Amino acid sequence: MAVGFDIGNSSCFVAVLRQDGDGSIDNEYSPRNTPAFISFNEKNRSIGVSGKDQCITNLKNTVSVFKRFIGRKFTDPFVQQELADFPKPYKVEQGKNGEILIKVHYLEGEQQFTPEQMMAALLTKLKQISKARLKTKVVDVVVSVPTFFTDIERRAMLNSCEVAGLNCLKVMNDSTAAALGYGFYKQDLPAETEKAKNVVFVDIGYCSLQVAIVAFHKTKLKVLATNFDPCLGGRNFDKILADYFQQDLKERYKVDAGKNMKARLRLETECERLKKLMSAITQSIPISIDCFMEEKNVTVTLDRTQFDELSAGLLQRIETVFQTLLENSKMSTSDLAAVEIVGGSSRVPSIKSLVQKVFGIVPSTTLNADEAVARGCSLQNAILNPAFRVRDFSINDAQPYSITLSWQPTTEEDSAMELYPKNHMIPMSKVLTFYRTEPFQLMAKYTHKNDVPIPDTNIGKFQVSKIEKPKNEDSAKVKVKVRVNQNGIFTVNSATLSETIEQEEQDAKSEEKKKKKVLKIDLPIEAWVPEMSKKEINELIKKEKLMVLQDKLEKERADAYN
């Protein structure tokens, strides 16, 4: 069996590929959608459906949308903007090393957790769901991440998988996973010698928008270009509706939801439901909330035309993302064969109209909007798993941000070069040659600061050691192999020193001759990259196991009591 996890900000899906087909797994409450909510109580944690059920009754101890924080520092402008635009009912504070700490009341006292620990708890829940439904232990998984995730965020996701006891075979971009789910089963794709079929994938989820153009042949896909808005998703539409109704209720009923977190949360929940209803209904739709505030029952109405007027600014941002994708790909609409839309917010009619306006094609819904990414991840798992027999299908992804490598120069040589431009094919290795007489350091960073949604563009430093000046030459020849791997993470894979030596050899006539021979010596590489140490991971594994045990004991106690 091959398992894939689609980790969303609001909800998650688990897909499994078996010899008899593929499909998504339902959780213990029957839905396939597992909410990304963790509620902390006096005796246990409630994760998933039971966690979301407590988001009103246990407001300050129910944590959600924590994926936005993994791998980031508290002072990160992205984090501060998130906290300002979408205030959290739980406490988010700065740790002693600048990290983000989420504070909750748990086991009769205040405790703090990092976003990576929260993610590990959610992954543990998905692992438990998989095990219960498949009747077997689940270890190897492929996990989805947004296309715009940087090195540090991808490493953080891998660390969280490790804490959850999972062997993550690959962190896979959402758009690429959806594309794999689309292309793998297609019977009408062109042969290698024919012109590729170019398909646009539009994925608009709860918090973000991702788009990609993918070229398909019978046995492969290649991501040609990507674009995204990390801060534009379905919740932005919910917020606009909630802000509008909050003002309306303030004027008509003299109640201010902005001063009451529970009331505001109830209003946003109703707005999300209203948005979904407007996807199918054009006339005015009422929403009623009993005992909203000050024991007042309230009713408000809205129609689709008003909704589109309120959303005009958001729709303009979406259109800009679409247009920029076309510009970056250097393609015209005539080069496109289809547009597939996925994601929980893809059902909004005005977004579908925008797709048709920009790309000139009526959007298709061949894929399951909610489950496409999870199914693509399970397919990738099967392809990577040698024990699983599936047809050959290669995947070439695109690097979302350009990467530059720099070093200490010698004499007048260049000291930096752009190795991977934006949309460069990955995974991809490159070999660089240096002439050195002593150890040296390489520094990798994202080239354009304004393109990357993190304040620190540095990826990592890499020290190549044990280099000495050769006896008969001015400098040692060092070949360094760098790579952006299948996880989208930059690494320095190896460094090899080539040294020419003379050896005496005897020929058939017993005459000695001196022959030159090139020796290749592997050099040690020390890396300074932003990820957890083995010691830190082991400590978090112990903590997670203790909390899992506590959850299990409390469940057994409750079951026995019932």
N, C-alpha and C positions, 0 to 999 in steps of 0.2 A: 504494500500500500504506500502511496505517495501523498503526503499531506501538505497543504498550503494554507497560510494564515494571511488574511487581509486585515491589517490593523488600522482602523480608522480613528479619528478623533472622537467621534460620537458612537460608533458601533463597529463590530468586528464580524467577519465571516470565516468559517473553516470549510475548506473543500478537500475532498479525497479522491484520488484516482486509483481505481482497482482494475483488475483484469476484465471485469464485467461492465466497466463504464466509469463515469465520474459524476460527482454531484456534491452538494453542500450538506453539512451535518447540522442537525437541529440540536439545541441545547436541552437542558433538563426540563425547561418550561415549554418545549415544542418549537418555538420560533427558531429560524436559522440565524436571525440577527441577535448577536450577543452585545448588549450595550457596554461601552468602555467606561463603566462606572465602578468605583470601589467605595463602599461605605464601611466606616470603622465604628465598632460598637464596644460595649464593656467587655464582651467575652470572645468576640470573633470578628472576621471581616466578611462582608457580603459583596460578592463580585458578580458583575453581569446584570441579569434581569433583576435579581433581588437587591442589588446595589442601587439600581436606578429607581426602584420602587420606594427607596428611602430618601430620595433627593429632596423631598419636602419635609418629612418628619424628622430626618436627621441631617438637616441642611448643612451645618458647619463642618460635619465630619464625612461628607460624601464628596469624593474627588472625581472630577472628569476633565476632559480636554487637556490632559497632562502631556500628551505626545508633543504638544507645541513647545514644551520646555526641555526635552531631553537633549543632552549635550551642550546646553547653553548656560551662561552665567546670569546671575540675577540682574546685573546692571546692563545687560544686552538691550539695546533699544527695541528690538523685536519683542522681548519679554515685557518690557515696560509698556509698550504700545498695547500688547495683548491684555495686560492687567487693567489698563485705562479704558480700553474700548469694551471689554467683556469682563467686568469685575467678577471675581470668584467668591463664592460663599465661604470657602475654606481659606486658611491663612497661608500666604506665600511670603517667605522671608529669605534674607541673605545669610548664608553660612559663613564660617570663619575664613574659608578659602575662596569666597566669592560665588560659591555654588548656590543653586536654588534648593530651598528646604520647604517642604509642605508639612504644616503642623496640624495634627488632629488629636482628638481625645480617644485613646485606645487602651484597653486593658487597665482601666481605672487610673489613667494618668495621661499627661500630654506627651506625645511622641512625635518625632520628625522623620520624614522620609524624603529621599531624593526622587526626582522624576524617573530615574532609571529603575529604582526600586518599585515604583508604581507600575511601570511598564512590565517589569518581571512578574509582578503579582497578576497582571492581566494575562500575560503569556502562560503563566501557570494554570490559570482558569481554563484557557483555550486547550491546553494540553490535557487537562482533566476531562473536558467535554469530549475530546477526540478519543481518549482512552475508554471512556464509558460507552460511547457509541460504536467504536470499532472492536471492542473487546480485546484490545492488545495495547501494549506499551508504545507510546509515540515519542520518538527522540529526534529523528531527522526531519527537519521542516525547511520550507522556503517561506520567508516573511516579506511582505510588501513594505516599501517606504515611498514617500513622495519623490518625484523626479528631482525636486529642488533641494533635497537633503544634501548637506555638505559632508566632507570627510568625518568631521567630529560627531555629527549626528548619526552617521552610518555606523561608526565605531561604537557609539553609545547603544544603538539598537542591538548590535552583536553582543555587547557586554550584558545587556538585559536578558537576551536569550540564554546566555551561559548561566546567569543567576537562576533562571527558571528551569535549568536542567535540560535545555534543548540544544541540539547540535544544528545550528543554522547553516545549511548548505549554501545559502545565498540570500542576501537582501536584494530584492528585485524591485525596480521602479514600477509604480502603479500602471503607467501608460504602457510599458513594455509587457507587463503581465496580461493586461487586457488584449494587447495585440497578439500575444501568443495564443490566448484562448480563442481568438478570432481565426487566425491563420492555420493553426494546427489541423483543424478538421475540414478546412475548405478544400473542395475537390476541383474547383475551377481556376486555381492559381496558375499563372504562366510558368513555362519551363525556364531553366537557367538561361537559355539562349534567347529568350523572348524578352520584350519590354516588361519591366516590373509593374505590378499593380500597386498604385500609391493610395493609401487610405489614411484619412485624418481620424484621430481618436480624441474626443473631447470628454474629459473626466472632471465633473464638477461635484465635489463632495460637500461635507458639512463646513469645512474651514478654508478650502483652497480650490483653485482651478488649475488643471494641468492639460496641456494639449500637445500632440505629437503627430508628425507625418511619418508613416512607416511604409517601406517598400517591401512587397511580398513576391517571393517565388515559391515554387512547389515545396522546396526543402529548406527554406530559410526566410528570415525577416531581418530587415536592417532599419534601425531608427535613423531617419535622415535629419530631423530637426525637432527640437522641443521648445516649449515656452510655458510660462506659468505665472500665476499671481498667488503667492503663498498666503495672502490675507483676504481672499475673496471666495466665499462659499455660500452655502445655503443659509447659514446662520446670519449672514449680513442682511439677507432679505427678511428674515425673522425679526431682526433688530429694528429695521426700518418700520415694519408694521407695528412692533411693540412701542416704539417711540411715538408713532402717530396716535395709537390708541391711548397711550399713557396721557398725552396732552388732551385728547378728546374726553377721557374720563375725568381728568382734573377739572375741566370746564363744566361738564354736565352733571357729574356726581360729587364733585368736591373731594375726590380722593386722589392721592399721589402715590402711584406704585413705585416711583423712584426712591421713596423713603422706606420702603419695606421690601426686603430681598425675596421673601416668600411670595408676596403678591406679584412682584415683577417676574419671578420664575413661572408662576402659574399663567401669567399673561403671555410670556414668550412661548410656552407650551401650546397654548390655544392659537397663537399666531402661526406656529409651525403647521398645526392641523389645518388652519384656514388656507395657508399657502398651498397645501396639497389638494384641498378641495377645489381651489380655483384653477388647478390644472385641468379639471374636467368640466367645471361649471363657469359660465360667463356672467350670469346675473348676480345680484347682490346676495351675499351670504352672511347670516348673523352668527355671532358667537356670544354665548351667555355664560357668565361665571357666577355661581352662587356664593354668597358670603365672601365677596372679593376682599373688601376692606371695611372696617367699621360696621360689620354685619350688613353691608349693602349688596344686593344682587345687581349686577350690571349686564347690559347688552349693547353690543356695537355691531355695525355692519360695514361691508366693503365689497366692491365688485372688481373684476379683473382690470378694467380701464383705470380705475383709481390706483390699483396696485402697480400697474405699469408706469404710471406717472410718478409715483413715489420712488420707484426703482430705477428711474432714468439714469442716474449717476452710476449705479452699479452696472447697468447694461452697457454704458459707454466704456467702462473699464474692461468688460468682457470682450467687447468688439475690438478694442486696442490690442488685447492679447492675441486674438485671432489674426488680426492684420499683421502684427509683428512676426508671428509664426511664418506666414506666407513670405514676408520680406526676407527673413533669415534663411529660409529654405531655397530662395531664388526660384520659386516655382509659381506658376499661374494656376488658376482654377481649372484650366483645361487639362492640366497634368494629373488631376485627382480623379479617382474612380469612385470613391465613396466616403462618407463621413459617418462614423459610429459614435453614438453618445452613450456614456455610462456615468455612474455616480448617483447618489441619492437625490441630488438637486437637478438632475438632467431633465426632469419631467416638466419643468416650468415652461409654459408655451412661449413666452417672450425670448427665452434662451434658444429654443428650437428655431424660432424665426430668425434670430441673429445668425445662427449657423448657416441657414439657407442664404441669408443676405450676403455674408462674407465669402463663403466657399462655393456658392452657386449650385449647391446640391441639397436635396431634401434629406435630412438626417435619418439614418437607419437605426433600428433597435434590434439588430440581429442578436446581440449579446444580452444576457440578463444584467440589467443596470446595476443591481446590488451585488451580484455574486461573480461578475466577470473577472475581477482582479484575483479573488481567492482561487478560482478555477485555473487561471493562468499560472499561479504560484504552484499549484499541485502538479500541473503539467511539467513545469520546470524541474520540480523535484524528481519526477519520473525520468526525465531526460538525463539528469545528473546521476541518477542511481543505476549503477551497472547491473543490479539484480532485476531491474525492471525492463521489460522488453517493449519498447516503443519505437516508432519509425524515426529515422534521422531527421532532425530539424534544428538548424543552427540559429542562434540569436546574436545579433550584433547591435549593441546599445549605443547611445550617444552620450558624450561627456557634456554635462550641462553648463560647466564654467571652464574657461581657459585656465591652464596651469603653467606656471613659469618656474624653472629651476635655476637657482643662482649658486655661486661658489666664490671662494677667494681666488682672485685672478693671479696669474704669474706673468711677469713681463707685460706685454700689451694685448694679451688675449681677451676676448669677450668674457664677461663674468656672469652672463645670464642668457637664457633662451626660452622662448615659449615652446614647450614640448607638446602640449595638447590644446589646440584651439577649441573654441566653443563648437559643440556638435561633432567633435572628432570621434571616430569609431572606437568603442571599447568593448571587451577588454583588449588591451594593446600594450606590448612591450617595446621598449626602445633601448638601444645600446649606445652609450657615449664613451668616448676615449679621452682620457686625461693623461698628461705627462707630469709626473710629480716626483719630488725627492723626499717628501715627508707626508704624514697623515693630513687629510683635508676634510672639509665639511661641505655638505650640500644642503641647501635650504629650498624647500618647495612651498609655493604660495599660489593663491588665486590671483590671476593677472590684473583683473579690473575690479577695484574695490566696490564700485557702485552696482556691479552686476550680482554681487553675492549678498544674501540676506543675513550675514553675520558681521560683527564689527572687526574681528581679527581675521585677516585673510591668510595668515600663516597656516600651513598644513602640517609641517614637521621639519625637524633637523636630523641629518643623518651623517655620522662620523665614520669615515673610512680609515682604518688604522693599519699599523704594522707595515708602513711603506718606508723603505730606505733607498738611498741613492745607490744604484748598481755600480760595480767596480769598473766596468769598461764602457759605461754610457753616461750621458749627462743627466738623464732622468729615467724613472721607471714608467713603463707604459701600463696604465690601469684602465680596464674596461669595466664600466658600471652599467648594470642592467636595471632600468627603472620600469615600472608598470602601473597602469591603472587596472586593477583586477576586476573580476566579475561582480564584486560588491560595489564598484564605483569608488574604491579606496586607493589612494596613491601609496605605492611602496617602493623602496629601493631593494630589489630582490637579491642582487649579488654584486660583488666587486672582485675582479680577477686581475692579478699582476702577471704580466708576461715578461719573462727574463730569458735572454739568450745566453747559453753557456756552450763552451767547447768541450767535447768528449773525444777521448782517444779510442779508436776502434781498429781491430785487426781484420784485414781482408783475407782472401783465400791463400795468398802467397805469404802470409804471416808478416805483412808490412803494416806498420802502424800509421793510421791517418787521423788527423783531427777533423771532427765533424761538428757543425753547429746544431744545437738542439734548443728548441723553445720550451721552457718550463712554464706551466700555468699554476699559479698559487692563489688559492681562495683567501681573500682578506676579510677580517671581521668587520661587521657593520653594527654600530650602535645607533639606535633610533630613539628620538625624543618626539613622541606623538601624543596627542591628547586622548588617552584612553585609560581605563582603570588598570591598576597593577594586579598581578595574580593574587597577591595578599588581600587586596580590597575586595576582589571578586569572591574569594573563598569566605571572607567574613560575611558578605551579603548572602551567599548561598546558605550559610548556617542560619542566618536570621530568617530567611524566607522559609526554610524547612521547619523552623520552630513555629512560624505563623501558620503554615499549612497544617501542622500537627494540631495546633490550637483550634483551627477551623474545623478539623475532622472530629476532635473530641467534643466540641460544642454541638456539632450536627448529630453525633451519636447520642449525646445526652438528650437533645431535643426530640429525636426519633423515639428514644426509649420512653420519654415523658408522654409523647403523643399516643 
